[in-house]
Amino acid sequence: MEVAGPILTAATAFSLIRVFEGGAWMWPVFGAAALSHLLAVAVRRIGLGMLVSAAASGVGLVFTVTWSHYGDTTVWGLPAGRTRAALADDLEQAWTSFGELSPPVEPLDGFIVSAMAAVWLLAFLSDWTAMRTRTLFEPMVLPIAAFGFVGLVGDERHRILTIGVFTAALLLFASIHRLGARTANAVWSGGEGRASTGRRALVAGSAATAAVALAAAIAAGPVLGSDEDPIIDLTEVVERGRRSSGRVVISPLVDIRGRLVSQAETVMFRVRADERSYWRLTSLDKFDGQVWTSRADYASRPTQLPSLFQSGSSVQESVQQYRIEQMGAVWLPAAFEPRSLVANTESTAGGDFGYEPTSSTLIVGRSLANSDGLAYTVSSALPRFDPEVLMGISPDAATVPELAPYAVLPPDFSPQVSDLAEQLTTGAESGYEQALALQNFFRDGSFTYDANVAPGHSGNRIEEFLSTRRGYCEQFAGTFAAMARSLGLPARVAVGFTVGEADPDDPDLYVVRGKHAHAWPEVHLPGVGWVAFEPTPGRGAPGAQNYTGVAENQAIGALEAAPAEDSPDLDSALAPEAPIDFDSLVPPDSPGTGDVQAEAGEDDGGLAWGAWIAILAPSLAVLLFLLVPPFKKLRNQRRFLRATGNRGKIRLLWAETVESLALINMTPRPDETYVEFARRAIEQVPLHSPDLRQLGELAAAATFAPTEPSDRNQWLARTWSLSVRAEVNFRVSRRQRLAAAFNPQPLFGPRRRG
């Protein structure tokens, strides 16, 4: 049964191939399952109780996750404040992405850690219910529930394979468990010598029966029902549910790092355009302190796009022809701001697309899984801004009710980041100048574009980004927008692609690859609308140089940023002369936010004494508690080896016997001889065995007799000592035995009497 349980856990974990992309998740998840089972077996065989086993399993899970994923955040191998912050960020990102991603998904650290915790708990509870309570149904409940959950969220890949593997493991576990329970006390014909052979035969027969049943089920499945003629058709019910609920879509911000790294050279789409532009997908306008998301309602209905032009607006008409190849998303890229769309393929005819006006987003209809293979033409109105006009706009735009949500920050937003934004924009007299000062801060040469940093833009990640000054467009855009909101500027994060590579034979045709994925901030200024800025080094939007001072630029390699070619035409006084030390904004001894930082317990990645004590004290207490029985066993072995001759060994056996008698409240008095104590114990307990009296006589002789006891006397003393200790163990409860096993007092020697 100790083998069947891990097999069932491994089969449950194997079903995750329907959820994750690639194999990076396998070693951590299967390793966690194996370690959890090994720890449960070790603790159980030592004889520790369930409470101790649960505590040991929890400590093991913490250190396994820490060492496998956050080793660079530890202090001397122990979890530190940075470990907790990194774990919280990863779990928050995983929770946010869970409702947005469609499997198979990239195995984000938060997903892997969650899977490790799930299989660890699964292994621990399965071992407990199977080996301690000896039940059959309970050990299978959690694996079945976990497998069913994976079946609900996973895709159709490997469906038959995972069902077959899991069912085979489940049948094997049930067979071995039931046979073990039925044959544990059975009497075998031919004696116990035939018992192992009989058990193996029963297991082999059960396995063969299970294999036949499994093969029959797999073969009969396609015959009993198919997509064309199912046994039960729930299509109408599902469609009715879909029509009655809103649409959940994937945030494109989640995919940026994956496109930049693993899909750098994959062609996303091709576009023929008469004007170069950023090809925008959507914008994210809600920041909850952890992640940027969208409040837009992507309903299953076509929405009329705005008219192409408005009189007096500073825009330039642009026509783009798109052919989507491998984006794998529901978004339809378009130059901001799209004003009309014409489908060039039958799949989007009849208005099978949606338009969300608040974010200016084009999206495919419900009948399409994604936009791959679509071809369409978009007419856009590209904004053209005059910097002198922008400089004369008042920064009090957030007073407009419609724009108030775009200036909202969570109540616990970092005051240090807000102070930095205030410091950077000192002297700016308009919202445009404030946004420009923020942009120039990120492009002053002290920040480095690096797609290898961890994804995310929570409060902790913003502070880390501002301290390390390394990140990619997600960090630059998200941090810029959050800092702009702290100043009262309505801001959001736009997601899309840079221009792409022009075809040498057709200069108006651009090939857009994964490495061109990009995010940038947009700030709303009264009278002109949403204005894009570019804080990311090595990037620059076409047609924006006159008001941003940033020349057009984009990625020239998978992870390489082109050198910045920023134009110094704009007022350079708005840019800081030197990089600002983020940590210096709050003095260490100042009240307010400085105290909060001190209380957080982090100092250069370490922990304050209070946090160290809070973490180490319980861990050391549990560790020492678990080590008491092994230490006592080791002490007894060393004492026996150190005992000289038969005389010393007999006296040691007497001392160990007296220690066991303390469990039934029998301890020798100072005025008693060995034999007198033995007689009193036999009379008062009473002990049915006379072995204690005989052992007392041997111990007295070994202590006071002038001659060395014989080897036979030592053997008799060992036999009588074991007999007495066995009777004592029979008389006490399991709880008393556990208390004695974990009592550390004998390790420190006998108490000295006054």
N, C-alpha and C positions, 0 to 999 in steps of 0.2 A: 504493500500500500504506500510505502514511502517513495516508491518509483512511479506509481500510477498518478499520484497527486501532481508532481512536477510536470508530467507529460500533459495532463489536462490543462494546467496553467500555461504551458508553452503553446498548446494548440489554441487557446484563447488569445494569447498575445500574437500568434501568427495571423489571426484574422485582421490585424491592423494593416496588412498589405493592401486592403481595400480602401484605406483612408489616406495613407502616406505615400508620397512620391519618392522613389529611390530607396536605398537601403541604409541611410545614415541613422535611422531610428532603431535598427534591429539590435545592435550590440548593447546599447544602454538599456533597452526594454527587457530583452532576454537575460541580460546580466542581472538586472534588478530582480527578476523572477527567481533566478537560480540562487542568488545571495539570500533572498528572503526565505526560501525553503531550507537552505543550509543552516541559517541562523535558527530557524524554528526547530529543526531536528536537533541541533546541538543543545539548545536550551532545554528541550524536552527530555533528552537523554541524560542530561545532568540531573534532572529531577526537579527543576524549578517550576513554580506555579504559574498560572495563567497571567496574573498581574505582572510578575517579573518578566515573563515572556513578551507581553505587550510592550512594556517599557523598553526592553532590549531591542525589539523590532522597530520601535519608533526612532530610537537613537541610531540604529543601523541605517534606516531610510534617510535620515538627515545627512549623515556622513557620506552615504553613497551618492546622493544627489549633489552634495557640495563638491566632492572630489571629482565627480565625473563631468560636471558642467561649470562649476564656479571655482576651480582651483586657484585661479589667479586673483581671486578676491579674498582668500582666506588669510589669516594671520597665524603662522606656525601650524597650518593644516586645520585650524578650527574656524568655523563660520564667524564672519565679522559683520559689521554694519553694511559694508558694500555687498556682501553676499545676500543679505536680506533685501537690500534695495534692488539688486539685479534680479533676484528671484521674483520679487513683487512685480517688477516691470514686465518680465517675461510672461508671468501668469495673467497679468492684466491685458497684455497684447493678445495672448491666446484666447482669453475670454471674449474680447472684442471681435477677434477675427473668426471665432467659432460660428457665429450666425451669418458671416459674410462670405466665407470661403466655400468653395465647392470641391469635394474630393475628386481625384487625389490632390493633396495639398503638400506644399513644402513643409518638411518637418521642423517647424520653428521650435526653439528651445522650450518655450512654454508648453507646447503640445507634447514634446518628448518627456519633460519632467512630469506632466500630468499622467501620461501613460505609465511612466515608471512607478509613480505613487499608486496608481490603480492596480497594476499587476503585483506590486509588493503587498498591498492589502489583501488582494485576492489570494496570493500564496499563503499568507499568514493565517487568514480565516479558514482556508481550505484545510491546512494542516491541523488547525485546532479542532475543527468539527470532525475531521476524518480520524485523527489519531488520538484525540483526548476524549471526545464524547462518543466516538465510535458510531456515528450516525451515517446513513447512506444518502438521504435526500438533501440535507443541508449543505454538504460540501459541493453539490452540483448546482445549487441555486444561483450563487454569484457568477460562476462561469457562464451559465446559460443567459443570465441577465446581461452580462458584459458582451457576450457574442451577439445577442439580439440588438443591443444598442449599436454596435458596429454595423450590423446589417441595415439598421435604419439610416445611418449617416453615411455609410460607405457607398462607393460606386459599384458598378456591375463587374468590374474586373475581378477575376479569380473567385467568383461567387461559388461555383461548383467545387473548386479545390478547397476553399476554406470550410465550406459546409461538410465536405467529406472528411477532412482532417479532424475537425472538431467533433463530429459525430463518432468517428472511430475512437478518439481519445475518451469521449464520454462513456461509450460502451465498454471500453477496456477498464476504465476506472470502476464502473458499476460492477462489472464481473469480478474483478479482483477483490473489491471491497466486500461483496456479498459472499464470495467463496471463503475469504479470510474469516468472516464472522461465523459462517456455518461450520467450518472445519476446525475452528480453534480448539474446541474440546471434543472433537470427534474421536472415536476409537476405530483404528484402521485394521482391517484384516491383514495379518502378516506382521503386525507390530509397527512401532514407530519408524522402523527402518524403511517401510514402504510409504510413509506419510508424505515425504517430499515428492516422491514419484507420482503419487496420486494427485497431489495438489497441482503439479505441473501439467498433468493430463487434463484436469478440469479447466485450468486456465487456457490451455491450448484449444480445447473444445469450445469454450466460450468465445475465444477470439475468432475461431473459424466461423461460428454462428453469426457473430457480429459482422464479420467481413461479408458473408453472404447477404445478410439483411441490408447492409450499406450499399453493396453493389446493385441489389434489386431496387432499392429506393432511387439511386442515381439513374438507373436505366428506365424506371417507370415514370420518373418526373416529366420528361419531355412528352411522353405518350399521353399522360393524363390531362395535360393542359399546355397551351402555347399562347403566344401573344395574339394570334389570330382567333383562337377558340379557347379562351380560358375557362376554367371551371367556375370561378366567381369573377365577375367583371365589376371592378370598383372604379372604373374610369370616370363615370358620371359623378360619383361622389367626390372624387379628388378634384375634378374640374370645378364642381360647384363650390368646394372649399376654397379653391384658388380665386375664383371670381369674387368671393365674399371677403377676401382679406387683401391687405396691401402686399406690395411686392418687396421682397428682401433681395438686395443686390450687393455685390461685392465691392468693398471700398478699394479703388485702384491704388491707394497709397500702400496697401499691404503688399502689392506685387512689384513695387519699384525695385527693391533690392534684388529680388529673384531675377528680374529682367536684366538688371545691370550686371549681375554676376554669372548666373547659369544660362541666360538666354541672350547674352551680349550680341552674338552674331546672327541670331534668329531674325528673319524678316517678319516684322509685325504687319506692315501694310505698305502699299505704294500709293503715292498721291501725285497727281499732275496739277500744278497750281501756277497762276500767273503772278502771285505775290508770295514771297517767303514769309513764314509765320511759325509760331509754336502751334502744334496740332493738339488742341485742348480736348480732354475727355469730360471732365466735370470739375466741380469745386466743392470743398468741404467747409462747412460753416459752423459746426458745433464742436467746441473744445471742452471736455469735461475734466481736464487736468491730467488725463491719461492718453487720449487719442483724439485725433481729428476725424469727425464723421459728418454725414450730411443729414439735414432735417428734411430733405426733399421727399415728396411723395411720388414715387414712380408708378403711377397707376397704369392699368392696362387699357389705355385709351390714347388715341392720337390727339395731340394738342397743336393748335394753330401756331405757327411760328410768327414772330413779329414781322411787320412789313420791312422791305429791304432797306429803305432809307427814310430818314426824317429830315425835313428841311432845316437847314442851318446847322446840322450836326457835322463835326469834324471827323469824317470817316472816309475810307477808301474801299471801293467795291473789290471783292476777290472771289473768284470761282475756282473750286477745287473738285477734282474727280478722284475718288478713293476706290481702291480695291483691297479689302481686308484679307490677309492670308492666315496668320497664326496668332492672333491676339488672344483668343480664348476668353473673351470677356463680352459683356452685353453692351459696352459703350460704342458709340460711333464718333470717331475723332472728327473735329472740325475746327477751323480757324475761328477765334473769338471775334465777333459774336455771330453765330449762324442766324440767317434770316429766312432761308428756304432750303428744302431738300427734295431732290427728285431721285427716285430709285431707278437704277439701271439693270436690276435683276428682278425676276418674277417673285423671288422670296420676300421682297419688301414692297411689292405692289399692293395697292389698296390701303395704304396708310399703316402698314404693320410696323410702326415705330412710334416712339413716344418722345415728347419734348417737355422738359421741366424748365419753366421760365425763370424761376428765381436763381437757379445755378447755370442757366443757359446750357443744358445738357441734352444731347441726343442719345436715345437708347432704343434697342430693338424691342419688338413686341413679345408677348408671352409665348407665341408659337415657335419662337426661335431660341435655342439654347445659348447661342452666342452670335457674334457678328462675323465669324469666319466665313469667307466665301462671298460676302456681300460686295456689291458695287453700287455706288451712288454719287450724286453730284450735289455739292453744297455751295450756296451763295452766302458770303459773309460780308459784314460791315466792319472792316478793320479800323480801330480807333487811331486817330493821329492827334497827339496832345501837344500843346504849346506850353513850354516850361514857364513862360511869363504869366500865362493865365493860371496855371496850377499854383504858382507861388502866391497868387493873390486870393486864394480860397481860404476861408476861415477853417480852423481845425475843429470847430464845434459841430461836426456832422452827426455825432452820436445822439444829439437831441432829437433827431427825426425819428418818430416812433417805429417806422418801418425798418430802420437801420439799427435800432437798439440791440437786437439779438446778436448782431455781428460784432459787438463790442463787449460781450459778456465773457468773463473769466470765472473759474471756480473760486469759491471763497478762500481756499487754502493755497492759492497760487503763490509761488515763491516771492516774498517781499524783496529779496536780493535782486531777482531778475527785474522787478519793477523799478527798483532804485537804479539799476544799470541803465534801463531805458530812459529814465528821467535825466540821468547824467549825460547820456549820449546826445540828447536832443536839447540840451540847454542852449538857449539863444534862438531856437527855431521859432518862427512866427506864424507858420502855416502848417497844415497837415501834410502837405507835399514836402516841405522842408524836414519835418519830423521823419517821414518815411524815408527820405533820401539819406538822412543822417544814419538811420538804422542800416540801410543798405550799404553805405560806405564803411561802416564799422566792420561788417562781415567781409568786405572786400579790401581791407587795408593791408593785406599780406600776412597777417598773423594766423589766419585760418587755413587749414589744409583740407582739400577734397579727398575723402577716403571712403570708398564703398565697403570696406571691410569692417567698419564699426557695427555694433549691434543695432538692429532697427528699433524704432520707437521714438516717441517725443513726449513722454510723460514729464511731470515736474522734475523728477530726479534726473531723467535723461537730459532735460534742458540745462540744468545746472552742471551736469557732467560735461555736456557738449561745450558750454561756455568756458569751462575750466580747461579741458583738454584741447579745444579748438580743432577738433578733427571730426568730420562727418561727411555725409553726402546730402543731396538736395532735400531729402525728407527732413533732416535736422535743421538745415538752413531755413527752409520755407516755414516749417512749423514754429521754430523759435522766433523768427521775424514776425509772424502773424500774432503770436501770443504777446510779444513785447509791444507791438503796435496797439493791441487791444488794451494793454495796461496804461497806455497814454490816452485812451478814449477814442482811438481811430477804429472805425469799422474795418475789419480785415477777415480774410478767408484764405484757404490754401487751394490753389488750382493744380490739377494733375493732368499730365498728358505727355507729349513728346516734343523734343526739339526738331529742327527742320529735317534732319536726315542727310543722306548722301545723294548728291545730284548725279544722275546718269550721265556719263561722259558723252554719249551719243544723243542725249535728249536733255538739255539743261533744265527744262521745266518739269522733269519727272524726278521725284525724290523717293529713295528707298529708305524706309524708316525701320531700324532694327531695335532690338532690346536695349542696347547700350544708350539709345537716345531717350529712354524713359526719363521723365523729369517732373519736378514739382516746383512751383514758384508761388509767392504771395501776391494777393490782390488787395488793394486798399481803396475804399470808396471815398471819393471826393465830391462834394455837392456840385451839381451842375454839369459834371463831366462823366460821372458813373465810376465803374470799376477800373482802376489803373494798376497795371502789372508792374512789379519791381523785380529785380534780380539780385538776391544776396549771395547766390552760390558762385564761388570762384570758378573761372573757366567756362562760364555760361553767359550768354547774352541773347536777348530776344531781338529778332529782326524788326526794324522800324521803330525801335524804342530808344535808340542812342541819344536822340536830341533831348530827352527829358530825364533819362537815367544816367547818362554819361558812360554807359557800358556798351562796348562794341559787340556786334553779333558774334557769337561763339557757341561751340558745342563740343561734345565728347569726340576725341580722335582715337580712342581705344576703349577696350572693354572696361578698364578701371582707371584710365588715364584722363586727366583734365588738361585741356589745352591751356597754354599760358594766357593770363589775362591781358586784354588789350583795352583796358578801360581808358576812356577819353577824359582828360582833365578839364573839359570845357566848362563844367558846372562849377558852382561856388565850392571851392575846396575847403572853405572854412567850416563847412558842416561836418566834415570828416574829422575824427579824432587824430591828433598828431602822433600819438603812440598808442600801442595796445593797452587796454585798460585791464588792470588786475582785478578779476572778478571777486576773488576772495578778500581783497582789501576794502571792498565797499562797506563791509560790516566789521568794525573793530572787534577783536576778541573779547575785550572787557566792557563792551557797550551793552546796555540793556536792550530789551525788545528782541529783535530777530537774532541777535548774537547769542542770547541765552537759549533760544530755541535750538540753534545749531549745537551749542555745547551740550544741551540735554540729549540730543540725538545720539551722543556717544561715539562720534566718529572724529578721529584726529589723524589726518593723512592716511585714511583707510583703516585705522585701527579702532580699538574700542576703549571707552573710558573705563575706570576701575569698576564703577557700578555695573556697567553692562558685562564686563568680564566676569564679575562675581555671579551675575544673574545667569550667565550661560554655563560657566565652568562648575559652579557649585552643584547644581542638580546633576550634571553629567558625571562629575567625579563621584558623587554620592551613589548614583546608580551603578557606576562601574565598580566601585569598591564593594557594594552590596553583592553584585554578581560574582565577584572574585573570592568571597569568603569561603564557600565550599571547596573550590580547588585549592586554596591556600591551606585549609585545614587538612585536606587529604595529603598535600605535599608535606606539611609539617609532620604528620604521623609517619609517613614513609622515611623522612630524614631522621626522625627520632629513633625509629627502629634500626636504621642503618648505623646510627651513631652509638647505639647501646652496645656496651662491651660484654661479650660472653653471654652465657645463658642467664646469669644472675641479673644483668641489666635488662635483658629482653623480658624476663618474667615480671620484673617490677614495672616495666612499661605497660605490659598487658594488664596488670592490676590497675594502673592509673587510668588507662582508657576505659576499663570496665566501670570504675568509680565515676568517671565523667558521664557515661551513659545512664547510670543510676540516678543522676541528678534530674533526669527527665521525669522521674516518678517521685521527686522530692526526697530522695534518700542521699544524704551526705554524711560522711564520717565526722564524729566528734573528736576534739583534740585528745581526749583521754582514752579513746578506744584503740584497741589493737586491731590488726587486720581481721582476725578471726571473730572478735567480738562484733565488729561492724557487719560482717557477713551474716552472723547469726541474727542480729537485730533486723537486718533487711529481709531475711527469709521469713521471720516471724511477723513483721509489721505489714509487708506488702500484700499478701505473702507471695514469695517466689516458690514455684512448684519444683524447681530444679535445685538439687544440692550442690550444683557445680560451683556456686559462689563461695560456699564454705570451703570446698576443696581448693579453690583458687586462692582464697585467703591464706590457707595453711602453706601453700607453695610460695606465696609472696613473702610470708613471714620467714620461711626457711631461707629463701633467696636473700633476704635482708640481713638475717642474723646468724645463719649457719656458717661455720668456718670453711666448709667445702663447697666447690662449684657445683651447681645443679647439673644433672645429666641432660642430654639432648631429649630423652624421653620426657623428662619433667617439663622442658620447654614446650614440647608438642602438646602435652596434656594441658598446660596453662593456656596455650592458644585455643585449644578445643573448648575448654570450659569458658574462656572469655567470650568466644563467639556465641556459645549457647546462651549465656546470660544476656548478652546484648540483643540477641534475637528475641528473647522473651520480653525484654523491655520494649523493643520496637512494636511488638504485638499488642502490648498494653496501652500504648499512647496513640493519639489520633494523628492523622496525616498533617494536620495543622501544627501540632506540637513538634513533629519531626522536622517540618520545614523551618519552624522557628529555631530549633536547635541547630539545623544545618547552617542557617545564616547568622547565628549568634557569634559575633567576633570575639567575645570575651576570652575563650580558651586560647586564642592566638597570642594573648598577652601574658600567659602564664597564670598560675594560681594566685588568688588574692592573699596578700600578707595579713596575718592576724596581729592585732595589737598585743 
